[in-house]
Amino acid sequence: MTDIYSPQELPRNLQEIQKITPPSTVLSEHLPNGGLLMSATTETFDIDNPAHLKAAQDMAAAMAPLNALPWPSPRASSDVC
């Protein structure tokens, strides 16, 4: 499972995000705020379509640097009152 990072988390993790190389099998766009948008397909995702599954698997593999980060971050935990 891929963790979702809040906008508050992104600035601290920007260096890790920039380490992600979008796979050639996916559509990707680098955003002005340093984010990365990836999509497996422009069509409705179909689990019976091998190209869709390959793109999803490639995206998951590319996200490994983010998945390796501690969650929740120590700062996020200390922000909870």
C-alpha positions in Angstrom: 0.0 0.0 0.0 1.3 3.5 -0.8 1.1 6.1 1.9 -0.5 9.4 1.2 1.4 12.5 2.3 -0.4 15.7 3.3 0.6 19.0 1.7 2.3 19.9 5.0 4.5 16.8 4.7 5.6 17.5 1.1 8.1 20.3 1.7 10.1 18.2 4.2 10.1 15.3 1.8 10.7 17.2 -1.4 14.2 15.8 -1.8 12.9 12.3 -1.6 10.1 13.1 -4.0 12.7 14.4 -6.5 14.5 11.1 -6.4 11.5 9.4 -8.0 12.1 8.7 -11.7 8.8 8.3 -13.5 8.8 5.0 -15.4 8.6 5.3 -19.2 5.4 3.2 -19.1 3.4 5.9 -17.3 2.1 9.4 -18.1 3.9 11.8 -15.8 4.0 15.5 -15.1 6.4 17.4 -12.8 4.3 20.1 -11.0 5.5 23.7 -10.3 5.4 23.0 -6.5 7.9 20.1 -6.9 5.3 17.4 -6.9 5.0 14.6 -9.4 1.8 13.4 -11.0 1.7 9.9 -12.5 -1.1 8.1 -14.2 -1.1 4.5 -15.5 -3.5 5.3 -18.3 -5.8 7.9 -19.8 -8.5 5.2 -20.1 -10.6 3.7 -17.3 -8.1 1.4 -15.5 -8.8 -2.2 -16.5 -7.3 -5.0 -14.4 -7.5 -7.3 -17.5 -5.3 -5.0 -19.5 -1.7 -6.1 -19.2 -0.4 -2.6 -20.1 -2.5 -1.0 -17.4 -1.2 -3.5 -14.8 2.4 -3.1 -15.9 2.2 0.7 -15.6 0.6 0.4 -12.1 3.4 -2.0 -11.0 6.0 0.3 -12.5 4.5 3.3 -10.6 4.5 1.4 -7.3 8.2 0.4 -7.8 9.1 4.0 -8.6 7.5 5.1 -5.3 9.8 3.0 -3.2 11.8 6.0 -2.0 8.7 7.5 -0.5 7.4 4.2 0.9 10.7 3.9 2.8 10.1 7.1 4.7 8.9 6.9 8.3 5.2 7.5 8.7 3.9 9.4 10.4 6.8 11.8 10.5 8.1 12.8 13.9 7.0 16.4 13.4 3.4 15.3 12.3 3.2 13.2 15.5 4.2 16.1 17.7 1.7 18.4 16.0 -1.2 16.4 17.3 -2.6 17.8 20.5 
